[in-house]
């Protein structure tokens, strides 16, 4: 049972870093929101505390964020969906706000702006492209309505980043400048592809400079004032040093068997 719980905790680790950065939610909240308990012993004195949680491999990531109610309904306990294998990407290249060109489907050859990144499935959503129609709200007395929805695209083989110097697709790689800055470089032209401003956007602010501190935020001056110097001393030794206490007694010899 401990092994199952440990595998479950890895679900939060499967969530992409870009998803966490955009949401700006604490790690503990994400873990608590994605937790799904299959069985738990009664809270009585004659029962050992044991909990069986849904294994990590049974979770299937979708376009809904992992901490939402829609994601929970799609991954309800007892409902197993077909397992999806995701190709691991060592270095992520495409971010929100990038211009990409679609390589498959009806919109092949068209270019658009990435509006959403779903790193857990290697997906990106391009605004206004690769769409399909969905019927929603149909009832007995109402026929419903048809809306246009964007379908996700794989970053591995369905989209390609566009070089802003000539607006043509290209392969890219990460390199370092002379100043030590890590940048994306086009392999076709050798030009630097700058990071879009939308990549900095989160649920709290459009840009970091535009963010206004609230009452619960810790001011930057206080954070900079807090410094910690690691020392090879115990907590008691540091207290004695601050209070000017000197220990002159010689400890007795101790033996370990």
ABEGO torsion letter per residue (X at the ends): XAAAAAAAAAAAAABBAAAAAAAGBBAAAAAAAABBBABBBBBBAABBBBBBBBBAAABBBBABBAABAAAAAAABBGBBBBBBBBBBBABBABBBGBBBBBABEAABGBBBBBABBBAAAGBBBBBGBGBBBBBBGBBAABAEBBBBBBBBBBAAAABBBBBAAAGBBBBBBBBBBAAGBBBBBBAAAGBBBBBBAAAABBAABABAAABBBBAABBBAAAAAABBBBBBBBBAAAAAAAAAGBBBABBBBBBBBX
